[in-house]
């Protein structure tokens, strides 16, 4: 049976628990007019489910913005109903921090 992320509360905990099967690639970054930088990533979970992550950081600090999101691609076998982060899932912050360590 395949493991996948279902997009409900606690998704960040599930990712951390199975982090060796969570792969991500840094795509790039861009600054916006509100003095924030958006770091863009692509992710795969168990080489089955995949999508994007946009981590928003204040330019002058390491504060991860609550508007950061994680979503699935249109062609991912298991899609989220809507991007995570909009659910206020605080468990995603630990995933985002771990991912940002490869960028800094």
Residue pairs with C-beta under 8 A, 6 or more apart in sequence:
2 46
2 48
3 18
3 21
3 45
3 46
3 48
4 45
4 46
4 48
4 49
4 77
4 78
5 11
5 14
5 15
5 45
5 49
5 78
5 80
6 78
6 80
7 72
7 80
7 81
7 82
7 84
7 87
8 87
9 87
9 89
9 91
10 89
10 91
11 70
11 84
11 89
11 91
11 92
12 89
12 90
12 91
12 92
12 93
12 94
12 95
13 91
15 22
15 45
15 92
15 95
16 91
16 94
16 95
16 98
18 45
18 46
19 98
21 45
21 46
21 47
22 43
22 44
22 45
22 95
23 43
23 44
23 45
23 47
24 41
24 42
24 43
24 44
24 53
24 99
25 41
25 42
25 43
26 39
26 40
26 41
26 102
26 103
27 40
27 41
27 42
28 39
28 40
29 37
29 38
29 39
29 40
29 103
30 37
30 38
30 40
31 37
31 38
31 59
32 38
35 58
35 59
35 60
36 56
36 57
36 58
36 59
36 65
37 56
37 57
37 59
38 54
38 55
38 56
39 54
39 55
39 56
39 57
39 100
39 103
40 52
40 53
40 54
41 52
41 53
41 54
41 55
41 99
42 50
42 51
42 52
42 53
43 50
43 51
43 52
43 53
43 70
44 50
48 77
48 78
49 72
49 76
49 77
49 78
50 72
50 73
50 76
51 70
51 71
51 72
51 73
51 76
51 80
52 70
52 71
52 73
53 68
53 69
53 70
53 71
53 96
53 99
54 68
54 69
54 70
55 64
55 68
55 96
55 99
55 100
56 64
56 65
56 67
56 68
57 63
57 64
57 65
57 100
58 65
62 100
64 93
64 96
64 97
64 100
66 85
66 88
67 85
68 85
68 92
68 96
69 83
69 84
69 85
69 86
70 80
70 83
70 84
70 85
70 92
70 95
71 80
71 82
71 83
71 84
72 78
72 79
72 80
84 92
85 92
